Amino acid sequence: MELILFGVFVLLLAINVPIAIALGMAGIMALILGDMPTPPLVVAQRMFTALDSFPFMAIPFFMIAGGFMETGGMSRRLVEFAKALIGPVKGGLGIITVLACAFFAALSGSNPATVAAIGSIMIPAMVEAGYPLSFSAAITAAGGTLGVIIPPSIPMVTYGVVTNTSIGDLFLAGIVPGLLMATAIISVVVWKSNQLNLPCGEPTSLSRIFNTGKEAALALFMPVIILGGIYGGVFTPTEAAAVATVYSFIIGVFVFREIKLGDMYNIILKAATSTAVVLFVIATSSSFSWLLTSLQIPEKVAEIMLQMFSTPAIIILILNIILLFLGSFLETQAIILLVTPIIFPLALELGIHPLVLGILIVVNTSVGMITPPMAVNLFVACSLTGLSIERITRPILSFLAAEVVALLLISNVPIISLYFVSLLK
């Protein structure tokens, strides 16, 4: 039955069937052709049960909040503040792009949304200043990987639901890894800027920093509301997502006055479409994961790996390789729902903290978004620039290498993920 399950899944992926459909069909075919006395109808029941979870309500709220922030002028104000902070540094616009991605990541919780919002502003500005178009796109795509690492994060919500781990703790655990990844990306920008002799950023002053900071303050205050509200016991992570939606709507409509009535339809439609895609993947992945658990595959994998390797560092390295490989082909939510039930028991057996494992999985799948062939961030950058994926692939390799180094540090130094959590415990 295991052969049928994985065989059908791989075959459907090979003929370019969408992953959500491939996962669902693999489960149905395994039940029809296998030897389990379970009707295929159970797949549909499992799909419904998987989505019947209150924390998943955070996903549409964060999607809508991201739309309000992008349309409501928050991303532009964050860019201006980043420009004022960096000033006349060589490659300043590239560094500003990464910082703006980090700021927007703390608002949106989505990689593609971060690339689209910041890239639409910064890529034309970098090209006008003399940056190569492909390098500008690569910087934005790499900066976009911060979207799901710096909280809030939709994949962290999914991992928290699957493993019954505190979503608030996961959000806190992502702060230092996110800053480390941002530093790794900026280091490549600085190195390549000197190599390519790129222009310096604009002159700045304390008054400019103050004025742009004042403009961006309302946007920067949102992460404080989200994390402060969760840890202050004011609301749950799901309720925090709803608060973020209302807050971004009020700021965009009544304070900045950049969201018009005509924009509402497109914002909600885009959020609804993105939410439907994510939830459909979650539903079919959950039915697939249920079959994996029923066939005791996680226990078998854990037993084999423990027999082959006894050192946690080696197993963590192998997990990183597997997750990076999967991230090159599969969607983030699907990876979390497929892999977590298999490796979570193994991680507990080895004494790996559930929060560290969650961050390890999220960072790996995020790096996978700039790893061809299924690199979502690269495709978004291509749509913004009109470049082919091949043109962006070469300049993205340096960023990929830097992010992998940061990933290895995050994987092997638990305090990086646990620092802020330990402060509040």
Helices and strands as residue ranges (DSSP letters): H 2-14, H 19-33, H 41-51, G 54-57, H 58-71, H 74-86, H 92-108, H 111-128, H 133-144, G 145-148, H 154-163, H 167-173, H 175-196, H 206-231, H 237-250, I 251-255, H 261-294, H 297-308, H 312-327, H 332-350, H 354-367, G 368-370, H 376-385, H 389-412, H 415-423
